[in-house]
Amino acid sequence: MSRARNPFRPGMVLAVLVIGAAAFLLMLYALGQGWDGRSDRNGGNHAASNGLNGFAGLVTLLEEAGYEVEVSRNRGSHDSFGLLVLTPQMFGDGEDLAEIIENRRENDYGPTLVIMPKWLAFPIPEQLDVEAEEGWVFLSNADSPGWFDELDFAEGAQLQVGEVKGWNGLGMTGALPDGERVQALTSQPDEELRPLVLDSDGDVLVADLPDSYMPTDFDYAPYPTTFVFEPDLMNNYGLADQNRARLTFELIVHATEGEGDLPIIFDLALAGLGASDNLLTLAFRPPFLAATLCLLLAALVIAWRGFSRFGPPVAEAPAMARGKRQLARNGASLIERVKRFHLLSEPYAALMSKRIGNALGIRETHAEARANAIDHALERRGVEGPGFSQRANELRSATRPRDILRAAGALKSIERTLKR
């Protein structure tokens, strides 16, 4: 056994592990946040849109006002405590929206603000000579969503788009950005809503659901559910006016019941920008928390064992030694194991004939002629004892291992005599 030099420095290995773990955690977070390369600025009426019909301005307004604001892609945020801002789409699902509202009121998750859609918008074509940023849109037409009557409270109500002169409510008055296409609740449902903002004709632009709607099991009144029927009061188009911006802020204060520390969650799932649960967050929630803690503990133990080891790892000796000498030994061991000593006689005699002939300067290639030439050369040098041919024949005729080794040693002695 020997200690091999460690090819990796501990600091480098630690850096690779830390970077790999960080990249893996970032991948999990990106999956949960919907970082798929698509742009949120798609011209829709949602909190990530910077078009006239979007609500990115409202998000910025509330952030600058000191609110804790979150733009969520996860439908699980519908069950989070705080003010949930829903921006359903023109061709959305009314039953889905009604289910979300019912669930929040029954479980008292907090206030809900629903901004109804109105505009049919289209991206600005690239061929037009217009200096436009990504996400800017044309507002082509205004219409009320067809799914409004699917809402539980909407029975007997009518939502229409028409022309008005302005709005008033919460002690303020003002004009709308497009007075010819204003969406309002022109007739109250069977359970009348509580109006907050009216238009010049007395129709409802903003209202709360009544406390009697969908009662809860609590002894106190539920958090308000506010419907903004005219989105131009709160979208980017509407926030260009200072009075409408003040009204928007007061509506948020009303919805949060003056609780400035209440988190505000803008939903993107209803706009088709939803994503699955964040895998990184799920890993630290029951029932996955126990498995996560076990994996972290196992990783810490493995890392501690890896970095606290004394010295480089012990390298085992190779199974087979290298080199010519070891190769010869391996070949001899193989011959000995298979008991084929007689197979060595002829090759060894030929080998010694060549080596002795080279030592004597004989260039004869024929085996018998070279053997005779070796005998004559040895006689001229006065070498005593049997000649080369006799000893080579004794080696070829030997059958027992002892006789083969003795005859081979006799041939080898001739070579050693010439090297003296």
Sine and cosine of phi, psi and omega as CSV:
sin_phi,cos_phi,sin_psi,cos_psi,sin_omega,cos_omega
0.00,0.00,0.56,-0.83,0.05,-1.00
-0.56,-0.83,0.32,-0.95,-0.01,-1.00
-0.98,-0.18,0.91,-0.42,0.00,-1.00
-0.99,0.15,0.50,-0.87,0.02,-1.00
-0.95,0.33,0.76,-0.65,0.00,-1.00
-0.95,0.33,0.86,-0.50,-0.05,-1.00
-0.97,0.25,-0.21,0.98,-0.06,-1.00
-0.89,-0.46,0.72,-0.69,0.09,-1.00
-0.98,0.22,0.63,-0.78,-0.02,-1.00
-0.84,0.55,-0.62,0.78,0.01,-1.00
-0.89,0.46,-0.64,0.77,0.01,-1.00
-0.92,0.39,-0.68,0.74,0.03,-1.00
-0.89,0.46,-0.67,0.74,0.02,-1.00
-0.89,0.46,-0.66,0.75,0.02,-1.00
-0.89,0.45,-0.66,0.75,0.02,-1.00
-0.89,0.45,-0.68,0.73,-0.01,-1.00
-0.91,0.41,-0.68,0.74,-0.02,-1.00
-0.91,0.41,-0.70,0.71,0.00,-1.00
-0.90,0.43,-0.66,0.75,0.03,-1.00
-0.90,0.44,-0.68,0.74,0.02,-1.00
-0.91,0.41,-0.66,0.75,0.02,-1.00
-0.90,0.44,-0.65,0.76,0.02,-1.00
-0.90,0.43,-0.62,0.78,0.02,-1.00
-0.91,0.41,-0.69,0.72,0.02,-1.00
-0.90,0.43,-0.62,0.79,0.04,-1.00
-0.90,0.43,-0.60,0.80,0.04,-1.00
-0.90,0.44,-0.68,0.73,0.03,-1.00
-0.88,0.47,-0.67,0.74,0.00,-1.00
-0.91,0.41,-0.65,0.76,0.00,-1.00
-0.90,0.43,-0.61,0.79,0.05,-1.00
-0.88,0.47,-0.67,0.75,-0.01,-1.00
-0.95,0.32,-0.52,0.85,-0.04,-1.00
-1.00,0.01,-0.06,1.00,0.05,-1.00
0.97,0.24,0.52,0.85,0.04,-1.00
-0.98,0.19,0.99,0.13,-0.04,-1.00
-0.92,-0.39,0.22,0.98,0.02,-1.00
1.00,0.03,-0.15,0.99,0.03,-1.00
-0.99,0.13,0.54,-0.84,0.01,-1.00
-1.00,0.03,0.67,-0.74,0.07,-1.00
-0.98,0.22,-0.26,0.97,-0.01,-1.00
-0.99,0.11,0.96,0.29,-0.08,-1.00
-0.96,-0.29,0.23,0.97,0.03,-1.00
0.99,0.15,0.18,0.98,0.00,-1.00
-1.00,0.07,0.19,-0.98,0.05,-1.00
-1.00,-0.09,0.99,0.13,0.00,-1.00
-0.52,-0.85,0.05,-1.00,-0.16,-0.99
-0.95,0.30,-0.27,0.96,0.00,-1.00
-0.99,-0.12,0.00,1.00,-0.09,-1.00
-1.00,-0.04,0.69,-0.72,0.05,-1.00
-0.97,-0.23,0.18,0.98,0.08,-1.00
-0.97,0.25,0.11,-0.99,-0.01,-1.00
-0.85,0.53,-0.57,0.82,-0.05,-1.00
-1.00,0.00,0.04,1.00,-0.02,-1.00
-1.00,0.00,0.02,-1.00,-0.08,-1.00
-0.78,-0.62,0.42,0.91,0.06,-1.00
-0.89,0.45,-0.55,0.83,0.03,-1.00
-0.90,0.43,-0.61,0.79,0.03,-1.00
-0.91,0.41,-0.64,0.77,0.05,-1.00
-0.87,0.49,-0.72,0.69,0.00,-1.00
-0.90,0.43,-0.66,0.75,0.00,-1.00
-0.85,0.53,-0.72,0.70,-0.04,-1.00
-0.95,0.31,-0.57,0.82,0.07,-1.00
-0.90,0.44,-0.69,0.72,0.01,-1.00
-0.92,0.39,-0.43,0.90,0.02,-1.00
-0.98,0.17,-0.07,1.00,0.06,-1.00
0.99,-0.14,0.10,0.99,0.02,-1.00
-0.97,0.23,0.47,-0.88,0.13,-0.99
-1.00,0.09,0.96,-0.28,-0.14,-0.99
-0.93,-0.37,0.69,-0.73,0.07,-1.00
-0.74,-0.67,0.74,-0.67,0.11,-0.99
-0.98,-0.21,0.93,-0.36,-0.19,-0.98
-0.94,-0.35,0.66,-0.75,0.11,-0.99
-0.98,-0.19,-0.12,0.99,-0.14,-0.99
-1.00,-0.10,0.80,-0.60,0.02,-1.00
-0.92,0.40,-0.29,0.96,0.08,-1.00
-0.90,0.43,-0.35,0.94,0.03,-1.00
-0.93,0.36,-0.26,0.97,0.07,-1.00
-0.90,0.44,-0.36,0.93,0.01,-1.00
-0.98,-0.21,0.19,0.98,0.00,-1.00
-1.00,0.05,0.51,-0.86,0.01,-1.00
-0.98,0.20,0.71,-0.70,0.00,-1.00
0.60,-0.80,-0.06,-1.00,0.08,-1.00
-0.99,0.12,0.90,-0.43,0.02,-1.00
-0.99,-0.12,0.86,-0.50,0.02,-1.00
-0.98,-0.18,0.91,-0.43,-0.02,-1.00
-0.96,-0.27,0.73,-0.68,0.04,-1.00
-0.83,-0.56,0.97,0.22,-0.01,-1.00
-0.89,0.46,0.41,-0.91,-0.06,-1.00
-1.00,-0.07,0.31,-0.95,-0.06,-1.00
-0.85,0.53,-0.63,0.78,-0.03,-1.00
-0.93,-0.37,0.66,0.75,-0.02,-1.00
-1.00,0.08,-0.34,-0.94,-0.07,-1.00
-0.88,-0.47,0.94,-0.34,-0.01,-1.00
-0.91,0.42,-0.60,0.80,0.00,-1.00
-0.91,0.41,-0.61,0.80,0.05,-1.00
-0.89,0.45,-0.70,0.72,0.03,-1.00
-0.89,0.46,-0.69,0.72,0.01,-1.00
-0.88,0.47,-0.60,0.80,0.01,-1.00
-0.92,0.40,-0.64,0.77,0.02,-1.00
-0.90,0.45,-0.71,0.70,-0.02,-1.00
-0.89,0.45,-0.70,0.71,0.00,-1.00
-0.87,0.49,-0.69,0.72,-0.03,-1.00
-0.90,0.44,-0.65,0.76,-0.03,-1.00
-0.94,0.34,-0.62,0.79,-0.01,-1.00
-0.95,0.30,-0.61,0.79,-0.01,-1.00
-0.93,0.37,-0.57,0.82,-0.05,-1.00
-0.98,-0.18,0.02,1.00,0.06,-1.00
0.81,0.58,0.76,0.65,0.01,-1.00
-0.97,0.23,-0.25,0.97,-0.01,-1.00
0.73,-0.68,0.03,-1.00,-0.02,-1.00
-0.93,0.36,0.38,-0.92,0.01,-1.00
-0.74,-0.68,0.71,-0.70,0.04,-1.00
-0.87,-0.50,0.87,-0.49,-0.02,-1.00
-0.93,-0.36,0.86,-0.50,0.04,-1.00
-0.97,-0.25,0.93,-0.37,-0.08,-1.00
-0.95,0.31,0.52,-0.85,0.05,-1.00
-0.99,0.15,0.39,-0.92,0.03,-1.00
-0.55,-0.83,-0.65,0.76,-0.18,-0.98
-1.00,0.06,0.61,-0.79,0.25,-0.97
-0.98,-0.18,0.93,-0.37,-0.13,-0.99
-0.88,-0.47,0.47,-0.88,0.01,-1.00
-0.68,-0.73,0.61,-0.80,0.04,-1.00
-0.87,0.49,0.50,-0.87,0.02,-1.00
-0.95,0.30,0.85,-0.53,-0.02,-1.00
-0.87,0.50,0.60,-0.80,-0.02,-1.00
-0.92,0.39,-0.46,0.89,-0.05,-1.00
-0.96,0.29,-0.27,0.96,0.04,-1.00
-0.98,0.21,0.63,-0.78,-0.02,-1.00
-0.99,0.12,0.95,0.32,-0.03,-1.00
-0.77,-0.64,0.77,-0.64,0.06,-1.00
-0.98,0.20,0.99,-0.12,-0.08,-1.00
-0.79,-0.61,0.60,-0.80,0.09,-1.00
-1.00,0.07,0.25,-0.97,0.03,-1.00
-0.88,0.48,0.77,-0.64,0.02,-1.00
0.99,-0.16,-0.18,0.98,0.04,-1.00
-0.94,0.33,0.50,-0.87,-0.13,-0.99
-0.69,-0.73,0.27,-0.96,0.25,-0.97
-0.99,-0.11,0.73,-0.69,0.12,-0.99
-1.00,-0.05,0.97,-0.25,-0.15,-0.99
-1.00,0.04,-0.65,0.76,-0.08,-1.00
-0.37,-0.93,0.31,-0.95,0.02,-1.00
-0.82,-0.57,0.67,-0.74,-0.01,-1.00
-0.40,-0.92,0.36,-0.93,0.02,-1.00
-1.00,0.04,0.56,-0.83,-0.02,-1.00
-0.92,0.40,0.64,-0.77,-0.04,-1.00
-0.95,0.31,-0.26,0.96,-0.07,-1.00
-1.00,-0.04,0.09,1.00,-0.08,-1.00
-0.85,0.52,-0.63,0.78,-0.05,-1.00
-0.95,0.31,-0.10,0.99,0.07,-1.00
-0.98,0.18,-0.24,0.97,0.03,-1.00
-0.96,0.29,0.61,-0.79,-0.11,-0.99
-0.88,0.47,-0.61,0.79,-0.08,-1.00
-0.99,0.13,-0.17,0.99,-0.17,-0.99
-0.99,0.12,0.02,1.00,-0.01,-1.00
-0.89,0.45,0.84,-0.55,-0.02,-1.00
1.00,0.02,-0.08,1.00,-0.01,-1.00
-0.99,-0.12,0.33,-0.95,0.02,-1.00
-0.67,-0.74,0.79,-0.61,-0.01,-1.00
-0.94,-0.34,0.84,-0.55,-0.09,-1.00
-0.69,-0.73,0.35,-0.94,0.09,-1.00
-0.93,-0.37,0.80,-0.60,-0.02,-1.00
-0.43,-0.90,-0.19,-0.98,-0.07,-1.00
-0.97,-0.24,0.75,-0.66,0.06,-1.00
-0.66,-0.75,0.16,-0.99,-0.05,-1.00
-0.99,-0.13,-0.42,0.91,-0.02,-1.00
0.06,-1.00,-0.24,-0.97,-0.04,-1.00
-0.70,-0.71,0.33,-0.94,0.09,-1.00
-0.44,-0.90,0.59,-0.80,-0.01,-1.00
0.24,-0.97,0.43,-0.90,-0.01,-1.00
0.80,0.59,0.56,0.83,0.05,-1.00
0.98,0.21,0.25,0.97,-0.02,-1.00
-0.75,-0.66,0.35,-0.94,0.08,-1.00
-0.67,-0.74,0.31,-0.95,0.03,-1.00
0.04,-1.00,-0.04,-1.00,0.00,-1.00
-0.96,-0.29,0.31,-0.95,0.05,-1.00
-0.98,-0.20,0.47,-0.88,-0.06,-1.00
-0.89,0.45,-0.48,0.88,0.05,-1.00
-0.69,-0.72,1.00,-0.02,-0.07,-1.00
-0.94,0.35,-0.23,0.97,-0.01,-1.00
-1.00,0.05,-0.27,0.96,-0.02,-1.00
-0.73,-0.69,0.99,0.16,-0.04,-1.00
-0.91,-0.42,0.74,-0.67,-0.01,-1.00
-0.99,-0.14,0.78,-0.62,-0.04,-1.00
-0.55,-0.84,0.36,-0.93,0.09,-1.00
-1.00,0.06,0.96,-0.27,-0.13,-0.99
-1.00,0.06,-0.27,0.96,0.08,-1.00
-0.59,-0.80,0.69,-0.73,-0.07,-1.00
-0.97,0.25,0.51,-0.86,0.09,-1.00
-0.95,0.30,0.02,-1.00,-0.02,-1.00
-0.86,0.52,-0.70,0.72,0.13,-0.99
-1.00,-0.08,0.97,-0.26,-0.15,-0.99
-0.90,0.44,0.66,-0.75,0.05,-1.00
-0.98,0.20,0.20,-0.98,0.05,-1.00
-0.98,-0.19,0.98,-0.21,-0.08,-1.00
-0.91,0.41,0.62,-0.79,0.09,-1.00
-0.91,-0.42,-0.62,0.78,0.01,-1.00
-0.72,-0.70,0.73,-0.68,0.02,-1.00
-0.88,-0.48,0.33,-0.95,0.13,-0.99
-1.00,-0.09,-0.06,-1.00,-0.07,-1.00
-0.92,0.40,-0.34,0.94,0.03,-1.00
-1.00,-0.05,0.01,1.00,0.00,-1.00
1.00,0.04,0.10,1.00,0.05,-1.00
-0.99,0.15,0.38,-0.93,-0.15,-0.99
-1.00,0.05,0.80,-0.60,0.09,-1.00
-0.98,-0.19,-0.59,0.81,0.01,-1.00
-0.65,-0.76,0.69,-0.72,0.00,-1.00
-0.43,-0.90,0.38,-0.93,0.11,-0.99
-0.99,-0.16,0.53,-0.85,0.18,-0.98
-0.93,0.37,0.57,-0.82,0.02,-1.00
-0.93,0.37,0.43,-0.90,0.01,-1.00
-0.89,0.45,-0.47,0.88,-0.02,-1.00
-0.96,0.28,-0.28,0.96,0.00,-1.00
-0.95,0.30,0.82,-0.57,0.05,-1.00
0.79,0.61,0.91,0.41,-0.09,-1.00
-0.90,0.45,0.46,-0.89,0.01,-1.00
-0.97,-0.26,0.05,-1.00,0.02,-1.00
-1.00,0.05,0.06,1.00,-0.03,-1.00
-1.00,0.05,0.40,-0.92,0.00,-1.00
-0.98,0.17,-0.27,0.96,-0.03,-1.00
-0.95,-0.32,0.28,-0.96,-0.06,-1.00
-0.93,0.37,0.60,-0.80,0.02,-1.00
-0.95,0.31,0.23,-0.97,0.10,-1.00
-0.88,0.47,0.51,-0.86,-0.05,-1.00
-0.94,0.34,0.50,-0.86,0.18,-0.98
-0.90,-0.44,0.92,-0.39,-0.14,-0.99
-0.96,-0.30,0.74,-0.68,0.06,-1.00
-0.94,-0.33,0.82,-0.57,0.12,-0.99
-0.98,-0.22,0.97,-0.23,-0.05,-1.00
-0.98,0.21,-0.45,0.89,0.02,-1.00
-0.96,-0.28,0.98,-0.17,-0.08,-1.00
-0.92,0.40,-0.33,0.94,-0.02,-1.00
-0.93,0.37,-0.11,0.99,0.09,-1.00
-0.98,0.22,-0.36,0.93,-0.14,-0.99
-0.75,-0.66,-0.19,0.98,-0.04,-1.00
-0.99,0.16,0.00,-1.00,-0.02,-1.00
-0.87,0.50,-0.56,0.83,0.03,-1.00
-0.89,0.46,-0.69,0.72,-0.07,-1.00
-0.98,0.19,-0.53,0.85,-0.06,-1.00
-0.96,0.29,-0.06,1.00,0.07,-1.00
-0.93,0.37,-0.30,0.95,-0.01,-1.00
-0.98,-0.20,0.68,-0.73,-0.08,-1.00
-0.92,0.40,-0.64,0.77,0.01,-1.00
-0.89,0.45,-0.69,0.73,0.01,-1.00
-0.92,0.39,-0.56,0.83,0.06,-1.00
-0.91,0.43,-0.65,0.76,0.06,-1.00
-0.89,0.45,-0.69,0.72,0.02,-1.00
-0.87,0.49,-0.68,0.73,0.02,-1.00
-0.85,0.52,-0.71,0.70,-0.01,-1.00
-0.89,0.45,-0.65,0.76,0.02,-1.00
-0.92,0.40,-0.55,0.83,0.07,-1.00
-0.92,0.40,-0.60,0.80,0.06,-1.00
-0.92,0.40,-0.67,0.74,0.04,-1.00
-0.88,0.48,-0.66,0.75,0.03,-1.00
-0.90,0.44,-0.70,0.72,-0.05,-1.00
-0.91,0.42,-0.59,0.81,0.00,-1.00
-1.00,0.05,0.01,1.00,-0.01,-1.00
0.83,0.56,0.59,0.81,0.07,-1.00
0.98,0.22,0.09,1.00,0.01,-1.00
-0.99,0.12,0.99,-0.14,-0.07,-1.00
-0.93,0.37,-0.35,0.94,0.00,-1.00
-1.00,-0.06,0.11,0.99,0.01,-1.00
-0.97,0.26,0.81,-0.58,0.00,-1.00
-0.92,0.40,0.53,-0.85,0.01,-1.00
-0.89,-0.45,0.82,-0.57,-0.08,-1.00
-0.90,-0.44,0.87,-0.48,0.09,-1.00
-1.00,-0.09,0.82,-0.57,-0.06,-1.00
-1.00,0.01,0.71,-0.70,0.10,-1.00
-0.93,-0.36,-0.15,0.99,-0.07,-1.00
-0.91,0.43,-0.65,0.76,0.00,-1.00
-0.92,0.39,-0.32,0.95,0.02,-1.00
-1.00,0.00,0.13,0.99,0.01,-1.00
0.99,0.15,0.25,0.97,0.00,-1.00
-0.94,-0.35,0.42,0.91,-0.03,-1.00
-0.96,0.29,0.32,-0.95,0.04,-1.00
-0.65,-0.76,0.28,-0.96,0.02,-1.00
-0.95,0.32,0.18,-0.98,0.03,-1.00
-0.86,0.52,0.60,-0.80,0.05,-1.00
-0.90,0.45,0.89,-0.46,-0.04,-1.00
-0.89,0.45,-0.53,0.85,0.01,-1.00
-0.93,0.38,-0.62,0.79,0.03,-1.00
-0.95,0.31,-0.66,0.75,0.01,-1.00
-0.88,0.48,-0.53,0.85,-0.03,-1.00
-0.89,0.45,-0.38,0.92,-0.02,-1.00
-0.95,-0.33,0.39,0.92,0.09,-1.00
-0.86,-0.51,0.56,-0.83,0.11,-0.99
-0.87,0.49,0.60,-0.80,0.12,0.99
-1.00,-0.05,0.12,0.99,-0.07,-1.00
-0.99,0.11,-0.20,0.98,-0.07,-1.00
-0.88,0.48,-0.66,0.75,-0.02,-1.00
-0.88,0.47,-0.71,0.70,0.01,-1.00
-0.90,0.43,-0.62,0.78,0.01,-1.00
-0.89,0.45,-0.69,0.72,0.02,-1.00
-0.90,0.44,-0.63,0.78,0.04,-1.00
-0.90,0.44,-0.68,0.73,0.01,-1.00
-0.91,0.42,-0.66,0.75,0.02,-1.00
-0.90,0.43,-0.67,0.74,0.02,-1.00
-0.90,0.45,-0.67,0.74,0.03,-1.00
-0.90,0.44,-0.64,0.77,0.02,-1.00
-0.91,0.42,-0.64,0.77,0.03,-1.00
-0.90,0.43,-0.66,0.75,0.01,-1.00
-0.90,0.43,-0.69,0.73,0.01,-1.00
-0.90,0.44,-0.68,0.74,0.01,-1.00
-0.90,0.43,-0.66,0.75,0.02,-1.00
-0.89,0.46,-0.69,0.73,0.02,-1.00
-0.90,0.43,-0.61,0.80,-0.03,-1.00
-0.93,0.36,-0.64,0.77,-0.09,-1.00
-1.00,-0.04,-0.24,0.97,0.01,-1.00
-0.99,-0.12,0.04,1.00,0.01,-1.00
-0.91,0.42,0.66,-0.75,-0.03,-1.00
-1.00,0.10,0.91,-0.42,0.09,-1.00
0.97,0.26,0.05,-1.00,0.02,-1.00
-0.95,0.33,0.28,-0.96,-0.02,-1.00
-0.91,0.41,0.52,-0.86,0.03,-1.00
-0.97,0.25,0.82,-0.57,-0.01,-1.00
-1.00,-0.08,0.77,-0.64,0.03,-1.00
-0.96,0.27,0.52,-0.85,0.05,-1.00
-0.91,0.41,0.56,-0.83,-0.02,-1.00
-0.90,0.44,0.54,-0.84,-0.02,-1.00
-0.90,0.43,-0.52,0.85,0.00,-1.00
-0.76,-0.65,0.78,-0.63,0.04,-1.00
-0.94,0.33,0.41,-0.91,-0.03,-1.00
-0.97,-0.24,0.31,-0.95,0.06,-1.00
0.90,-0.43,0.27,-0.96,-0.04,-1.00
-0.92,0.39,-0.66,0.75,-0.02,-1.00
-0.88,0.47,-0.69,0.72,0.00,-1.00
-0.92,0.38,-0.57,0.82,0.05,-1.00
-0.88,0.47,-0.66,0.75,0.03,-1.00
-0.91,0.41,-0.65,0.76,0.02,-1.00
-0.90,0.43,-0.65,0.76,0.02,-1.00
-0.89,0.45,-0.66,0.75,0.03,-1.00
-0.91,0.42,-0.63,0.77,0.01,-1.00
-0.92,0.40,-0.64,0.77,0.03,-1.00
-0.89,0.45,-0.60,0.80,0.03,-1.00
-0.91,0.42,-0.68,0.73,0.02,-1.00
-0.89,0.45,-0.66,0.75,0.00,-1.00
-0.91,0.42,-0.61,0.79,-0.04,-1.00
-0.93,0.37,-0.63,0.78,-0.06,-1.00
-1.00,0.00,-0.03,1.00,0.05,-1.00
0.85,0.52,0.76,0.65,0.01,-1.00
-0.85,-0.52,0.77,0.63,-0.04,-1.00
-0.91,0.42,-0.55,0.84,-0.07,-1.00
-0.90,0.43,-0.32,0.95,0.02,-1.00
-0.96,0.28,-0.20,0.98,-0.03,-1.00
-1.00,0.02,-0.31,0.95,-0.15,-0.99
-0.87,0.49,-0.84,0.54,-0.07,-1.00
-0.89,0.45,-0.74,0.68,0.03,-1.00
-0.87,0.49,-0.62,0.78,-0.03,-1.00
-0.94,0.35,-0.63,0.78,0.05,-1.00
-0.88,0.47,-0.67,0.74,0.02,-1.00
-0.90,0.43,-0.64,0.77,0.00,-1.00
-0.89,0.46,-0.73,0.68,-0.02,-1.00
-0.92,0.38,-0.57,0.83,0.05,-1.00
-0.86,0.50,-0.67,0.75,-0.01,-1.00
-0.94,0.35,-0.68,0.73,-0.05,-1.00
-0.93,0.36,-0.68,0.73,0.02,-1.00
-0.92,0.39,-0.65,0.76,0.03,-1.00
-0.87,0.49,-0.67,0.74,0.03,-1.00
-0.90,0.43,-0.61,0.79,0.01,-1.00
-0.91,0.41,-0.52,0.85,0.00,-1.00
-1.00,-0.02,-0.05,1.00,0.01,-1.00
0.98,0.19,0.44,0.90,-0.01,-1.00
-1.00,-0.02,0.78,-0.63,-0.02,-1.00
-0.96,-0.28,0.15,0.99,-0.02,-1.00
-0.91,0.41,0.73,-0.69,-0.05,-1.00
-0.99,-0.14,-0.45,0.89,0.00,-1.00
-0.95,0.32,0.74,-0.67,-0.14,-0.99
-0.87,0.50,-0.75,0.66,-0.06,-1.00
-0.93,0.37,-0.66,0.75,0.01,-1.00
-0.91,0.42,-0.63,0.78,0.02,-1.00
-0.92,0.40,-0.64,0.77,0.03,-1.00
-0.87,0.49,-0.68,0.73,0.04,-1.00
-0.90,0.44,-0.65,0.76,0.01,-1.00
-0.90,0.44,-0.61,0.80,0.03,-1.00
-0.90,0.43,-0.67,0.74,0.00,-1.00
-0.87,0.49,-0.71,0.70,0.00,-1.00
-0.90,0.44,-0.63,0.78,-0.01,-1.00
-0.93,0.38,-0.61,0.80,0.00,-1.00
-0.93,0.36,-0.59,0.81,0.05,-1.00
-0.90,0.43,-0.66,0.75,-0.02,-1.00
-0.91,0.42,-0.50,0.87,0.00,-1.00
-1.00,0.09,-0.12,0.99,0.04,-1.00
0.98,0.21,0.43,0.90,0.03,-1.00
-0.96,0.28,0.83,-0.56,-0.03,-1.00
-1.00,0.09,0.33,-0.95,0.06,-1.00
0.99,-0.12,0.02,-1.00,0.02,-1.00
-0.84,0.54,0.51,-0.86,0.00,-1.00
-0.98,0.19,0.00,-1.00,-0.05,-1.00
-0.91,0.42,-0.69,0.73,-0.07,-1.00
-0.88,0.47,-0.67,0.74,-0.01,-1.00
-0.90,0.44,-0.71,0.70,-0.04,-1.00
-0.93,0.38,-0.60,0.80,0.03,-1.00
-0.91,0.40,-0.63,0.78,0.02,-1.00
-0.92,0.39,-0.60,0.80,0.05,-1.00
-0.89,0.45,-0.62,0.79,0.03,-1.00
-0.92,0.40,-0.68,0.74,-0.03,-1.00
-0.92,0.39,-0.53,0.85,-0.05,-1.00
-1.00,0.04,-0.19,0.98,-0.02,-1.00
-0.94,0.33,0.60,-0.80,-0.02,-1.00
-0.86,-0.51,-0.56,0.83,-0.01,-1.00
-0.99,0.11,0.53,-0.85,-0.03,-1.00
-0.83,0.56,-0.64,0.77,-0.02,-1.00
-0.90,0.43,-0.68,0.73,0.01,-1.00
-0.92,0.40,-0.61,0.79,0.01,-1.00
-0.89,0.45,-0.70,0.71,-0.02,-1.00
-0.92,0.40,-0.62,0.78,0.01,-1.00
-0.91,0.42,-0.68,0.73,0.00,-1.00
-0.93,0.38,-0.62,0.79,0.03,-1.00
-0.91,0.42,-0.62,0.78,0.05,-1.00
-0.90,0.44,-0.57,0.82,0.03,-1.00
-0.90,0.43,-0.68,0.74,0.06,-1.00
-0.89,0.46,-0.67,0.74,-0.02,-1.00
-0.90,0.44,-0.52,0.85,0.00,-1.00
-0.90,0.43,-0.55,0.83,0.05,-1.00
-0.88,0.48,-0.68,0.73,-0.01,-1.00
-0.91,0.42,-0.63,0.78,-0.01,-1.00
-0.93,0.37,-0.54,0.84,0.05,-1.00
-0.89,0.45,-0.63,0.78,-0.03,-1.00
-0.95,0.31,-0.41,0.91,-0.05,-1.00
-1.00,0.04,-0.05,1.00,-0.01,-1.00
-0.95,0.31,0.00,0.00,0.00,0.00
